[in-house]
Amino acid sequence: MNLSSIRIITAEIERLIKFYEDITGLSVVRYTPDFVELRTSTTTLAIGSTKTLQFFGGNDIAQPGQNRSIIIEFKVDDVDQDYERLSAYLQGSIVQQPTIMPWGNKSLLFRDPDGNLVNFFTPVTPEAAGRTERN
């Protein structure tokens, strides 16, 4: 079994698409006006509008902007460089400036427009680099 993707349900899909394209420098693949995918070499971040909930049983299946338990993580080459590139863009959304975590990653934590936590991280210890080699 392989984790294929994580999907965010949003009430404002165009705003979230622009945000993730801006922070990653990648372009989404648009399948419909209400469903896109942002593909990386290891996994996919899917973004669906609330209109897609009808295919899963109705609007009560998921609530946009209500996540308080998941962090969407992107391994980056140089978290300090990304911080410099994005600090003005993320003004007011940064939760934690680049900080070395006890597990050996240097992490930049911020929120997307829906309030989801996003982590850009770079392994900085040999142990952390070994854990993420498959990425």
C-alpha positions as CSV (number, residue, x, y, z in Angstrom):
1,M,0.0,0.0,0.0
2,N,1.2,3.5,-0.8
3,L,-0.1,6.9,0.3
4,S,-1.2,8.5,-2.9
5,S,-2.5,11.9,-1.9
6,I,-3.9,14.2,0.7
7,R,-7.0,16.2,-0.2
8,I,-8.1,19.6,1.1
9,I,-11.8,20.5,0.8
10,T,-12.2,24.3,0.5
11,A,-15.0,26.8,0.0
12,E,-12.6,29.0,-2.0
13,I,-10.7,26.7,-4.5
14,E,-9.2,29.5,-6.6
15,R,-7.7,31.2,-3.6
16,L,-6.1,27.9,-2.4
17,I,-4.9,26.9,-5.8
18,K,-3.1,30.3,-6.1
19,F,-1.6,29.9,-2.7
20,Y,-0.1,26.4,-3.2
21,E,1.2,27.3,-6.7
22,D,2.8,30.5,-5.3
23,I,4.5,28.7,-2.3
24,T,5.7,25.7,-4.2
25,G,6.4,27.1,-7.7
26,L,4.5,24.2,-9.2
27,S,1.4,24.3,-11.3
28,V,-1.7,22.3,-10.5
29,V,-3.3,19.9,-12.9
30,R,-7.0,20.9,-13.4
31,Y,-9.4,18.1,-13.9
32,T,-12.6,20.1,-13.4
33,P,-13.3,23.6,-12.1
34,D,-13.8,21.9,-8.7
35,F,-10.9,19.5,-8.5
36,V,-7.1,19.9,-9.0
37,E,-3.9,18.1,-8.1
38,L,-0.5,19.6,-7.2
39,R,1.9,16.7,-8.0
40,T,5.3,16.3,-6.5
41,S,7.8,13.5,-7.1
42,T,6.6,11.6,-4.0
43,T,2.9,12.4,-3.5
44,T,0.0,14.6,-4.6
45,L,-1.9,17.4,-2.8
46,A,-5.4,17.4,-4.1
47,I,-7.7,20.4,-3.7
48,G,-11.4,20.0,-4.1
49,S,-14.2,22.5,-3.7
50,T,-17.1,21.9,-1.4
51,K,-19.1,21.0,-4.6
52,T,-17.2,17.7,-4.8
53,L,-18.7,16.5,-1.5
54,Q,-21.9,15.5,-3.2
55,F,-19.9,12.5,-4.7
56,F,-19.1,11.3,-1.2
57,G,-22.5,11.6,0.4
58,G,-23.2,15.2,0.9
59,N,-22.0,18.5,2.4
60,D,-21.7,17.1,5.9
61,I,-18.9,14.7,5.0
62,A,-16.2,17.4,5.4
63,Q,-16.1,20.9,6.6
64,P,-13.7,23.4,4.9
65,G,-11.4,25.5,7.1
66,Q,-11.9,23.3,10.2
67,N,-8.7,21.3,10.3
68,R,-6.8,21.4,13.6
69,S,-4.9,18.2,13.5
70,I,-3.0,17.8,10.2
71,I,0.2,19.5,9.1
72,I,0.9,19.4,5.3
73,E,4.6,18.9,4.9
74,F,6.9,19.7,2.0
75,K,10.6,18.7,2.1
76,V,12.6,21.5,0.5
77,D,16.2,21.9,-0.4
78,D,16.9,25.0,1.8
79,V,14.2,26.1,4.2
80,D,16.1,29.3,5.0
81,Q,16.1,30.3,1.3
82,D,12.3,29.5,1.1
83,Y,11.7,31.6,4.2
84,E,13.5,34.6,2.6
85,R,11.6,34.0,-0.7
86,L,8.2,33.8,1.1
87,S,8.4,35.8,4.3
88,A,6.6,38.9,2.8
89,Y,4.0,36.7,1.0
90,L,3.3,34.8,4.2
91,Q,3.1,38.0,6.4
92,G,0.6,37.3,9.2
93,S,0.5,33.6,8.4
94,I,3.9,32.4,9.8
95,V,3.5,30.3,13.0
96,Q,7.2,29.6,13.4
97,Q,10.3,30.9,11.7
98,P,12.9,28.4,10.6
99,T,13.8,26.4,13.7
100,I,15.7,23.2,14.2
101,M,13.4,20.6,15.6
102,P,14.6,17.8,18.1
103,W,14.2,15.2,15.3
104,G,16.8,16.9,13.1
105,N,14.7,18.9,10.6
106,K,14.8,22.7,10.2
107,S,11.1,23.7,9.9
108,L,9.2,26.7,8.7
109,L,5.6,26.5,9.9
110,F,2.8,28.7,8.5
111,R,-1.0,28.6,7.7
112,D,-2.6,28.4,4.3
113,P,-5.6,30.7,3.6
114,D,-8.0,28.0,5.0
115,G,-6.0,27.8,8.2
116,N,-4.3,24.5,7.5
117,L,-0.8,24.2,8.9
118,V,1.9,23.9,6.3
119,N,5.5,22.9,7.1
120,F,8.5,23.4,4.8
121,F,11.4,21.4,6.2
122,T,15.0,20.6,5.4
123,P,16.8,17.7,7.2
124,V,19.9,19.1,8.9
125,T,21.2,16.1,10.7
126,P,22.5,12.8,9.2
127,E,19.7,10.9,11.0
128,A,17.0,13.2,9.6
129,A,18.5,13.0,6.1
130,G,18.5,9.2,6.4
131,R,14.8,9.1,7.3
132,T,13.9,11.2,4.3
133,E,16.1,9.7,1.6
134,R,13.2,7.8,0.1
135,N,11.7,11.3,-0.6
